[in-house]
Amino acid sequence: MGTTLERWVAHDDPDRPLEYGASFCDCQACVAVLKTTALCQPDLLIKIRFGRAPGLVVEAGALLGGSMRDHDLVRRFGFDGDWVRGLSVAKPADG
């Protein structure tokens, strides 16, 4: 049997190592965790879920160099008129 996935928001435990199940909102604490992660673990995969477009997986380092506000993420990675439903650590590929 598989283990149960624990879902949690990064601002609830900002010092906890990020892993699949962690998600982010647009609060200052979550943005700070994302920025720190992008600097320290630039290859950690982050999933951006959009309202209309399919989700997109990007390396955390790709989030640097621009605002992490929803409208800026749509401008950089999505389509006009879309919106961000959420960000989370992407599920690791099955080996």
Secondary structure in CASP SS format (residue, H / E / C, confidence):
PFRMAT SS
TARGET T0000
AUTHOR 0000-0000-0000
METHOD secondary structure of the structure
MODEL  1
M C 1.00
G C 1.00
T C 1.00
T C 1.00
L C 1.00
E C 1.00
R C 1.00
W E 1.00
V E 1.00
A H 1.00
H H 1.00
D H 1.00
D C 1.00
P C 1.00
D C 1.00
R C 1.00
P C 1.00
L C 1.00
E C 1.00
Y C 1.00
G C 1.00
A E 1.00
S E 1.00
F E 1.00
C C 1.00
D C 1.00
C C 1.00
Q H 1.00
A H 1.00
C H 1.00
V H 1.00
A H 1.00
V H 1.00
L H 1.00
K H 1.00
T H 1.00
T H 1.00
A H 1.00
L H 1.00
C H 1.00
Q C 1.00
P C 1.00
D C 1.00
L C 1.00
L E 1.00
I E 1.00
K E 1.00
I E 1.00
R E 1.00
F E 1.00
G C 1.00
R C 1.00
A C 1.00
P C 1.00
G C 1.00
L E 1.00
V E 1.00
V E 1.00
E E 1.00
A H 1.00
G H 1.00
A H 1.00
L H 1.00
L C 1.00
G C 1.00
G C 1.00
S C 1.00
M C 1.00
R C 1.00
D H 1.00
H H 1.00
D H 1.00
L H 1.00
V H 1.00
R H 1.00
R H 1.00
F H 1.00
G C 1.00
F C 1.00
D C 1.00
G C 1.00
D C 1.00
W C 1.00
V E 1.00
R E 1.00
G E 1.00
L E 1.00
S E 1.00
V E 1.00
A C 1.00
K C 1.00
P C 1.00
A C 1.00
D C 1.00
G C 1.00
END
